[in-house]
Amino acid sequence: MTGGRSARIQVLVAEQAARRGARVAVVDVCTAAVAALPIGGAGVTAMSRPAAGRPLCSTGPVSERIEELQLTLGEGPGVDAHALGSAVLAPDLRADGERRRWPAFAPEAVATGAAAVFAFPLRIGAISPGVLDLYSAVPVELDSGELADAMVFADTATLVLLGTRIDPAWGPGSDLGGYRAEVDQATGMLTVQLGVGIEEAFVRLRAHAYTHGRRLAEAAADVVAHRLRFTQDPDEERSAADDA
């Protein structure tokens, strides 16, 4: 993503958080995306193969229903975007091709009030911890600039999930690179420590960060620096401080 585009969108997200008087959260990414793009609503759902998906935010009842439908039915643009690791665009869910692709989801989504859905995976290295879904009440095509913006909104949502600070002071060079590399490295180390696949290793890392009230990037840094070691039993996780 370009630095100028990234900086502009981070400012939009930070402004949404300022209006709420709170730290930036994924709901601010969704709200900013709705304001900037020709869409009616947005939602973010956390997804991983070992665990059931969990909606994190939505901007209204239609977007909330879109997230719920995909998790309940096991199909839809968001489900496919997570599985494929790439954007899935459905500009007209009433079209025959879309109804064949998602025979359960498409008619339900249209009945709910969504005529188009655009899904973008949240990426951390080889891992996709979730999906950003955008919907429109009418069929619509996103042009190249709007698609680029949507992908930056997805990257920004990923940064927020990493626990990274987002504010207008960020320079144009700020992006996922360094954070993604460290989280990816830590997850790879955990696959060896735990003898599990990369998705399950990431779930353990994320659970540790959440349980201990830490940022994901901080927990990853401790794993990479060998300050934190995981075991099969989460209750036995040990840090260097524990052994001192």
PyMOL commands that set and color helices and strands:
alter all, ss='L'
color gray80, all
select helices_A, chain A and resi 3-20+26-36+61-73+77-84+96-101+105-112+144-161+177-194+198-211+216-224+234-236+240-243
alter helices_A, ss='H'
color red, helices_A
select strands_A, chain A and resi 41-48+51-58+88-90+116-124+127-136+228-229+238-239
alter strands_A, ss='S'
color yellow, strands_A
deselect
rebuild
show_as cartoon
